[in-house]
């Protein structure tokens, strides 16, 4: 073989390797198991604290024993894993087939405690089952609302998701404080920012393979360091936890169906679907695979199915976890099978309480440091989406008011305490409140007249009247066929003629 032929062969081999790496990192690509497992475990650790918080809060409020609380946690993790597998792998018309993690929603905590206090926990499970069935039935109709989520709305909602979740990270850092001594202990802050610094250093100096699991390495590093601080890591529950626990349906008795309870839980379902819509669009933006109406309907059906299974297996309503959206952005790993692996790990954790107890021992302060990076990445993804928007005074106002309304319950959690329960249910969640305000303001300020006025402007999309040519999410070839807008596939050398999607 001549030198020229060898050089050509080497170039071809390098091109083939690059193509293989690109295929591995596609949404439908499957990374090698050596990478797949740690990437999935990283998602589990990011989700774990939030996932177990709801059964602990609800079970504790209803006065359940430690054994019953342990069962609620096991059931929660088991169904979270099943729901994640359904959402990421998909079957028939269930599952968005994107890297999304499923967990119990915090939006249902207040209503469930009220239902359980008045009617017992079986009424909670009955209302959860009814809510899930409602979500499955209404999903195709709710998916039609996708046209109300142009970049000015989606970018704002994604930004709100990231900013609102910072309260969760802060809560982890101040974990363990008392009313007598408010504020985060300095040791917690040190561990949080030490973990965050370690993640940054891994991203900067480690090989690419390790940088993709920087959050997992940060959690491991923080936990190991915390072992040298007495009382920082609590693994006392590991010895008491069993090696195997089978999650049985209707463990607490057959569900009961109370009309008022069902209505209140259906309202929760609508809030869940609103938040999940934002999360699905966010992930679609991050992995460069815009969500179509059909995909959105499939994802919402999967949410409903997970919620039905939650009611059957003694747990609660399920939704996409926004904190894991940030992890997808941070790692740059697009494969939905990473979420599938995380779902398998959650199922195992639900069946093996001892392993679950080990994971639960990760210090909250360490989680808080990782959370700053994760949730900040969600906010940054929103800013990246807003970069596709051509800002005028109207659009600045849309973003400003939506973010302001969304952050009110974050900066002052008691602001709506004097309002009716239904109002608190919607507006106590900054994400749902901000999404509603952004949609309404966009409809009010970006009118049809404006869209017609700018319809012939090639730099501004007629569907939004504010987008510049960088609005890749809506001109990406994957967006064709959605029926949402006239799509234009941009090319470096030429631009094709608009065609109906």
C-alpha positions as CSV (number, residue, x, y, z in Angstrom):
1,X,0.0,0.0,0.0
2,X,1.4,3.3,-1.0
3,X,1.8,6.3,1.3
4,X,-1.1,8.1,-0.4
5,X,-3.4,5.0,0.0
6,X,-2.4,4.7,3.6
7,X,-3.2,8.3,4.3
8,X,-6.5,7.9,2.6
9,X,-7.3,4.8,4.6
10,X,-6.4,6.5,7.8
11,X,-8.6,9.5,6.9
12,X,-11.5,7.1,6.1
13,X,-10.9,5.2,9.4
14,X,-11.0,8.5,11.4
15,X,-14.2,9.6,9.6
16,X,-15.8,6.2,10.4
17,X,-14.8,6.6,14.1
18,X,-16.2,10.1,14.2
19,X,-19.5,8.9,12.6
20,X,-19.7,6.0,15.1
21,X,-19.1,8.4,18.0
22,X,-21.8,10.7,16.6
23,X,-24.2,7.8,16.2
24,X,-23.5,6.6,19.8
25,X,-24.3,10.1,21.0
26,X,-27.6,10.4,19.1
27,X,-30.9,10.2,20.9
28,X,-31.4,6.7,19.6
29,X,-27.8,5.6,20.0
30,X,-26.8,3.1,22.8
31,X,-23.4,3.9,24.5
32,X,-21.2,1.0,25.6
33,X,-22.2,-0.5,29.0
34,X,-19.0,0.8,30.6
35,X,-20.3,4.4,30.0
36,X,-24.1,3.6,30.1
37,X,-24.1,2.5,33.7
38,X,-22.3,5.5,35.3
39,X,-24.3,7.9,33.2
40,X,-27.5,6.3,34.3
41,X,-26.4,6.2,38.0
42,X,-25.6,9.9,37.7
43,X,-29.2,10.6,36.7
44,X,-30.4,8.5,39.7
45,X,-28.3,10.5,42.1
46,X,-29.5,13.8,40.7
47,X,-33.2,12.6,41.1
48,X,-33.0,10.6,44.3
49,X,-33.5,13.2,47.0
50,X,-36.5,14.7,45.3
51,X,-37.9,11.3,44.5
52,X,-38.0,10.1,48.1
53,X,-39.0,13.4,49.6
54,X,-42.7,13.2,48.6
55,X,-43.4,9.8,50.3
56,X,-41.5,10.9,53.3
57,X,-43.5,14.2,53.6
58,X,-46.9,12.6,52.9
59,X,-46.3,9.5,55.0
60,X,-44.9,11.5,57.8
61,X,-47.9,13.9,57.8
62,X,-50.3,10.9,58.0
63,X,-48.4,9.4,60.9
64,X,-47.1,6.3,59.3
65,X,-44.5,4.0,60.9
66,X,-40.9,3.7,59.8
67,X,-41.7,0.4,58.1
68,X,-44.6,1.9,56.2
69,X,-42.5,4.9,55.1
70,X,-39.8,2.5,53.9
71,X,-42.4,0.6,51.8
72,X,-43.7,3.9,50.4
73,X,-40.1,4.8,49.4
74,X,-39.5,1.4,47.8
75,X,-42.8,1.6,45.8
76,X,-41.9,5.2,44.7
77,X,-38.5,4.2,43.4
78,X,-39.9,1.1,41.7
79,X,-42.6,2.9,39.8
80,X,-40.3,5.8,39.0
81,X,-38.0,3.3,37.3
82,X,-40.9,1.7,35.4
83,X,-42.3,5.1,34.3
84,X,-38.8,6.3,33.2
85,X,-38.4,3.1,31.1
86,X,-41.8,3.6,29.5
87,X,-41.0,7.3,28.8
88,X,-37.6,6.8,27.3
89,X,-38.1,3.5,25.4
90,X,-41.7,4.0,24.5
91,X,-44.2,1.4,23.3
92,X,-47.2,2.0,21.0
93,X,-48.5,5.5,21.8
94,X,-46.8,5.8,25.2
95,X,-43.5,7.5,25.7
96,X,-41.8,10.6,24.3
97,X,-38.7,8.5,23.5
98,X,-36.3,11.2,24.8
99,X,-33.8,11.2,27.8
100,X,-36.4,12.1,30.4
101,X,-36.5,10.9,34.0
102,X,-39.8,10.4,35.9
103,X,-40.5,11.1,39.6
104,X,-43.3,12.0,42.0
105,X,-44.4,15.5,41.6
106,X,-44.3,18.0,44.5
107,X,-47.4,19.7,43.1
108,X,-49.6,17.0,44.6
109,X,-48.2,17.1,48.2
110,X,-50.7,19.6,49.7
111,X,-53.8,18.0,48.1
112,X,-52.7,14.5,49.0
113,X,-52.1,15.4,52.7
114,X,-55.6,17.0,52.8
115,X,-57.2,14.0,51.1
116,X,-55.3,11.5,53.4
117,X,-56.2,13.4,56.5
118,X,-59.9,13.5,55.7
119,X,-60.5,10.2,53.9
120,X,-57.4,8.0,54.4
121,X,-54.5,7.0,52.2
122,X,-56.8,4.7,50.1
123,X,-58.6,7.8,48.9
124,X,-55.3,9.3,47.8
125,X,-54.6,6.2,45.7
126,X,-58.1,6.2,44.2
127,X,-57.8,9.9,43.2
128,X,-54.3,9.3,41.8
129,X,-55.6,6.4,39.6
130,X,-58.5,8.6,38.4
131,X,-56.1,11.5,37.7
132,X,-53.8,9.2,35.6
133,X,-56.7,7.9,33.5
134,X,-57.8,11.5,32.9
135,X,-54.3,12.4,31.8
136,X,-54.2,9.5,29.3
137,X,-57.5,10.4,27.8
138,X,-56.8,14.2,27.5
139,X,-53.2,13.9,26.3
140,X,-54.0,14.1,22.5
141,X,-56.1,17.3,23.1
142,X,-53.5,18.8,25.4
143,X,-50.8,18.2,22.8
144,X,-52.6,20.6,20.5
145,X,-51.5,23.4,22.8
146,X,-47.9,23.0,21.4
147,X,-48.6,25.8,19.0
148,X,-48.8,28.1,22.1
149,X,-45.1,27.3,22.8
150,X,-43.0,29.3,20.3
151,X,-39.4,30.1,21.3
152,X,-40.3,33.2,23.3
153,X,-42.5,31.0,25.5
154,X,-40.4,27.9,25.7
155,X,-37.2,29.8,26.4
156,X,-38.9,31.7,29.2
157,X,-40.4,28.5,30.7
158,X,-37.0,26.7,30.6
159,X,-35.4,29.7,32.2
160,X,-38.1,29.7,34.9
161,X,-37.6,25.9,35.5
162,X,-33.9,26.4,36.2
163,X,-34.3,29.5,38.4
164,X,-37.2,27.9,40.4
165,X,-35.2,24.8,41.1
166,X,-32.4,26.8,42.8
167,X,-34.6,26.8,45.9
168,X,-34.3,23.0,45.9
169,X,-30.5,23.2,45.8
170,X,-30.5,25.8,48.6
171,X,-32.8,23.6,50.6
172,X,-30.3,20.8,50.4
173,X,-27.5,23.1,51.5
174,X,-29.4,24.3,54.6
175,X,-30.6,20.8,55.4
176,X,-30.4,20.0,59.1
177,X,-30.8,23.6,60.4
178,X,-33.2,24.5,63.2
179,X,-35.4,27.6,63.8
180,X,-33.1,28.5,66.7
181,X,-30.1,28.6,64.4
182,X,-31.3,29.6,60.9
183,X,-29.1,29.7,57.9
184,X,-26.8,27.1,56.4
185,X,-23.9,25.8,58.6
186,X,-20.5,26.8,57.2
187,X,-19.5,23.2,56.8
188,X,-22.5,22.6,54.5
189,X,-21.6,25.6,52.4
190,X,-18.0,24.4,52.2
191,X,-19.1,20.9,51.1
192,X,-21.5,22.3,48.5
193,X,-19.0,24.6,46.9
194,X,-16.2,22.1,47.2
195,X,-18.4,19.6,45.3
196,X,-19.2,22.3,42.7
197,X,-15.5,23.2,42.4
198,X,-14.6,19.6,41.9
199,X,-17.2,19.3,39.1
200,X,-15.7,22.4,37.4
201,X,-12.2,21.0,37.6
202,X,-13.3,17.6,36.2
203,X,-14.9,19.5,33.3
204,X,-11.8,21.5,32.7
205,X,-9.0,19.0,33.2
206,X,-10.4,15.4,32.9
207,X,-10.6,13.4,29.7
208,X,-13.9,13.7,27.8
209,X,-15.0,10.3,29.0
210,X,-14.7,11.4,32.7
211,X,-16.1,14.9,32.0
212,X,-19.4,13.3,30.9
213,X,-19.9,11.9,34.5
214,X,-18.5,15.0,36.3
215,X,-21.6,15.3,38.5
216,X,-21.4,11.6,39.5
217,X,-17.7,12.0,40.3
218,X,-18.5,15.2,42.3
219,X,-21.1,13.3,44.3
220,X,-18.7,10.5,45.0
221,X,-15.8,12.8,45.9
222,X,-18.1,14.9,48.2
223,X,-19.4,11.8,50.0
224,X,-16.0,10.3,50.5
225,X,-14.7,13.7,51.9
226,X,-17.8,13.9,54.2
227,X,-16.9,10.5,55.7
228,X,-14.1,12.3,57.6
229,X,-16.6,14.7,59.2
230,X,-18.5,13.1,62.1
231,X,-22.3,13.1,61.5
232,X,-22.0,14.3,57.9
233,X,-22.8,10.9,56.3
234,X,-25.7,8.9,57.9
235,X,-25.6,5.3,56.9
236,X,-27.2,3.9,60.1
237,X,-30.3,2.8,58.1
238,X,-28.2,0.5,55.9
239,X,-28.0,-2.2,58.6
240,X,-31.7,-2.1,59.3
241,X,-32.7,-2.2,55.6
242,X,-33.5,-5.6,54.0
243,X,-31.9,-7.1,51.0
244,X,-35.1,-7.6,49.1
245,X,-38.6,-6.2,49.2
246,X,-41.3,-7.0,46.7
247,X,-43.6,-4.1,45.9
248,X,-47.2,-5.4,46.1
249,X,-50.2,-3.6,44.6
250,X,-52.8,-2.3,47.0
251,X,-50.6,-2.9,50.0
252,X,-52.7,-0.5,52.1
253,X,-56.0,-1.7,50.9
254,X,-58.2,-1.3,47.8
255,X,-58.5,2.3,46.6
256,X,-61.6,4.4,47.4
257,X,-62.9,7.0,45.1
258,X,-64.1,10.3,46.6
259,X,-65.5,12.8,44.0
260,X,-64.0,16.0,45.6
261,X,-60.6,14.2,46.0
262,X,-60.7,13.2,42.3
263,X,-61.5,16.7,41.2
264,X,-58.6,18.2,43.2
265,X,-56.2,15.6,41.9
266,X,-57.3,16.2,38.3
267,X,-56.4,19.9,38.8
268,X,-52.9,18.6,39.9
269,X,-52.9,16.5,36.7
270,X,-53.4,19.6,34.5
271,X,-50.5,21.3,36.4
272,X,-48.4,18.2,35.8
273,X,-49.1,18.2,32.1
274,X,-48.2,21.9,31.8
275,X,-44.9,21.4,33.5
276,X,-44.1,18.2,31.6
277,X,-44.8,20.0,28.3
278,X,-42.1,22.5,29.2
279,X,-39.7,19.8,30.2
280,X,-40.2,17.8,27.0
281,X,-39.7,20.9,24.9
282,X,-36.6,21.7,26.9
283,X,-35.1,18.3,26.3
284,X,-36.0,18.4,22.7
285,X,-34.1,21.7,22.4
286,X,-31.1,20.4,24.2
287,X,-30.7,17.2,22.2
288,X,-31.6,19.0,18.9
289,X,-34.7,16.9,18.3
290,X,-37.7,19.1,18.5
291,X,-40.8,17.6,20.0
292,X,-43.8,17.1,17.7
293,X,-47.4,17.1,18.7
294,X,-47.6,13.4,18.4
295,X,-44.5,12.9,20.6
296,X,-45.9,15.3,23.1
297,X,-49.2,13.4,23.3
298,X,-47.2,10.1,23.7
299,X,-45.1,11.6,26.5
300,X,-48.2,12.9,28.3
301,X,-49.9,9.5,28.0
302,X,-46.8,8.0,29.6
303,X,-47.1,10.5,32.5
304,X,-50.7,9.4,32.9
305,X,-49.8,5.7,32.7
306,X,-47.1,6.2,35.4
307,X,-49.6,8.0,37.6
308,X,-52.1,5.1,37.2
309,X,-49.4,2.6,38.1
310,X,-48.5,4.9,41.1
311,X,-52.1,4.6,42.4
312,X,-52.1,0.8,42.0
313,X,-48.7,0.3,43.6
314,X,-49.2,2.6,46.6
315,X,-47.5,5.7,45.4
316,X,-48.3,9.1,43.8
317,X,-48.6,11.1,40.5
318,X,-45.5,11.1,38.3
319,X,-44.0,13.8,36.1
320,X,-40.8,14.5,34.2
321,X,-38.1,15.7,36.6
322,X,-36.7,19.1,35.6
323,X,-33.4,18.7,37.4
324,X,-32.4,15.9,35.1
325,X,-33.0,18.1,32.1
326,X,-30.0,20.1,33.3
327,X,-27.9,17.0,33.6
328,X,-28.6,16.2,29.9
329,X,-27.4,19.7,29.0
330,X,-24.4,19.5,31.3
331,X,-23.1,16.1,30.1
332,X,-24.0,16.6,26.4
333,X,-25.1,12.9,26.3
334,X,-28.2,12.7,24.2
335,X,-29.0,9.0,24.3
336,X,-32.4,8.1,25.7
337,X,-31.1,4.8,26.8
338,X,-29.1,6.5,29.5
339,X,-32.5,7.4,31.0
340,X,-33.5,3.8,30.4
341,X,-30.5,2.5,32.4
342,X,-31.4,5.0,35.2
343,X,-34.9,3.5,35.2
344,X,-33.5,0.0,35.6
345,X,-31.3,1.2,38.5
346,X,-34.4,2.8,40.1
347,X,-36.3,-0.5,39.8
348,X,-33.4,-2.3,41.4
349,X,-33.3,0.3,44.2
350,X,-37.0,-0.2,44.8
351,X,-36.5,-4.0,45.1
352,X,-33.3,-3.8,47.2
353,X,-33.8,-1.4,50.1
354,X,-30.2,-1.9,51.4
355,X,-28.8,-0.4,48.2
356,X,-31.4,2.3,48.3
357,X,-30.3,3.2,51.9
358,X,-26.6,3.5,50.8
359,X,-27.6,6.0,48.0
360,X,-29.8,7.9,50.5
361,X,-26.7,8.5,52.7
362,X,-25.2,11.0,50.2
363,X,-25.0,14.2,52.2
364,X,-27.7,16.8,51.3
365,X,-25.0,19.5,51.2
366,X,-23.1,17.6,48.5
367,X,-26.3,17.2,46.5
368,X,-26.8,21.0,46.9
369,X,-23.5,21.7,45.3
370,X,-24.2,19.4,42.3
371,X,-27.7,21.0,42.1
372,X,-26.3,24.5,41.6
373,X,-24.6,23.2,38.4
374,X,-27.6,21.1,37.3
375,X,-30.2,23.7,37.8
376,X,-28.0,26.5,36.4
377,X,-27.6,24.5,33.2
378,X,-31.4,24.3,32.9
379,X,-31.6,28.1,33.2
380,X,-28.7,28.5,30.7
381,X,-30.6,26.3,28.2
382,X,-33.5,28.7,28.5
383,X,-31.3,31.6,27.7
384,X,-29.9,29.7,24.7
385,X,-33.5,29.2,23.4
386,X,-34.2,32.9,24.0
387,X,-31.2,33.7,21.9
388,X,-33.4,32.6,18.9
389,X,-35.9,35.4,19.7
390,X,-35.7,38.8,18.1
391,X,-36.2,41.0,21.2
392,X,-38.4,44.1,21.0
393,X,-40.1,45.9,23.9
394,X,-43.0,43.5,23.8
395,X,-40.9,40.4,24.1
396,X,-38.7,41.9,26.8
397,X,-41.9,42.5,28.7
398,X,-43.1,38.9,28.2
399,X,-39.9,37.5,29.6
400,X,-39.7,40.0,32.5
401,X,-43.2,39.6,33.7
402,X,-43.3,35.8,33.4
403,X,-40.0,35.4,35.3
404,X,-41.1,37.9,37.9
405,X,-44.5,36.1,38.5
406,X,-42.8,32.7,38.6
407,X,-40.2,33.8,41.2
408,X,-42.7,35.3,43.6
409,X,-43.4,32.0,45.5
410,X,-39.7,31.2,45.3
411,X,-38.5,34.3,47.1
412,X,-41.6,34.5,49.4
413,X,-43.1,31.0,49.8
414,X,-46.1,32.3,51.9
415,X,-47.2,34.9,49.4
416,X,-50.4,33.0,48.4
417,X,-51.3,31.5,51.8
418,X,-54.5,33.5,52.1
419,X,-55.8,32.4,48.7
420,X,-58.1,29.4,48.0
421,X,-56.5,26.0,47.7
422,X,-57.1,25.8,43.9
423,X,-55.3,29.1,43.4
424,X,-52.3,28.0,45.5
425,X,-52.1,24.7,43.6
426,X,-51.4,26.6,40.4
427,X,-49.5,29.7,41.5
428,X,-47.4,28.1,44.3
429,X,-45.6,26.3,41.5
430,X,-43.6,29.1,39.9
431,X,-43.1,26.9,36.8
432,X,-46.8,26.5,36.0
433,X,-47.6,30.1,36.9
434,X,-44.8,31.4,34.7
435,X,-45.8,29.2,31.8
436,X,-49.4,30.4,32.0
437,X,-48.3,34.0,32.1
438,X,-45.9,33.6,29.2
439,X,-48.5,32.0,27.0
440,X,-51.1,34.6,27.7
441,X,-48.7,37.5,27.3
442,X,-47.4,36.1,24.0
443,X,-51.0,35.8,22.7
444,X,-51.8,39.3,23.9
445,X,-48.7,41.1,22.7
446,X,-47.6,39.1,19.6
447,X,-50.9,39.4,17.8
448,X,-52.0,38.0,14.5
449,X,-51.8,41.5,13.0
450,X,-48.1,41.6,13.9
451,X,-47.5,38.2,12.4
452,X,-49.1,39.2,9.1
453,X,-47.2,42.4,9.1
454,X,-43.9,40.6,9.3
455,X,-44.9,37.5,7.3
456,X,-42.7,38.5,4.3
457,X,-39.7,39.3,6.4
458,X,-37.3,36.4,5.8
459,X,-35.5,37.1,9.1
460,X,-38.6,36.8,11.2
461,X,-40.7,33.7,11.4
462,X,-44.4,34.3,10.7
463,X,-45.4,31.9,13.4
464,X,-43.9,34.1,16.1
465,X,-43.0,37.5,14.5
466,X,-39.9,37.6,16.7
467,X,-37.6,34.8,15.7
468,X,-34.4,35.4,13.8
469,X,-32.8,32.9,11.4
470,X,-31.1,31.1,14.4
471,X,-34.4,29.5,15.5
472,X,-33.0,26.1,14.8
473,X,-35.6,24.2,16.8
474,X,-38.3,25.2,14.4
475,X,-36.4,25.0,11.1
476,X,-34.5,21.8,12.0
477,X,-35.3,19.0,9.5
478,X,-36.8,16.9,12.4
479,X,-39.5,19.6,12.8
480,X,-41.0,18.8,9.4
481,X,-44.3,17.1,9.5
482,X,-45.5,18.6,12.8
483,X,-48.1,20.7,11.1
484,X,-47.2,23.5,13.5
485,X,-45.6,26.0,11.1
486,X,-44.2,26.5,7.7
487,X,-40.8,25.0,8.1
488,X,-37.6,26.2,6.3
489,X,-34.6,24.0,6.3
490,X,-31.5,26.2,6.4
491,X,-28.3,25.3,4.5
492,X,-25.0,27.0,4.4
493,X,-25.2,27.5,0.7
494,X,-28.9,27.8,0.0
495,X,-32.2,28.0,1.6
496,X,-35.0,25.8,0.4
497,X,-38.5,27.0,-0.3
498,X,-41.0,27.0,2.6
499,X,-43.2,24.0,2.7
500,X,-46.1,23.0,4.8
501,X,-45.0,20.9,7.8
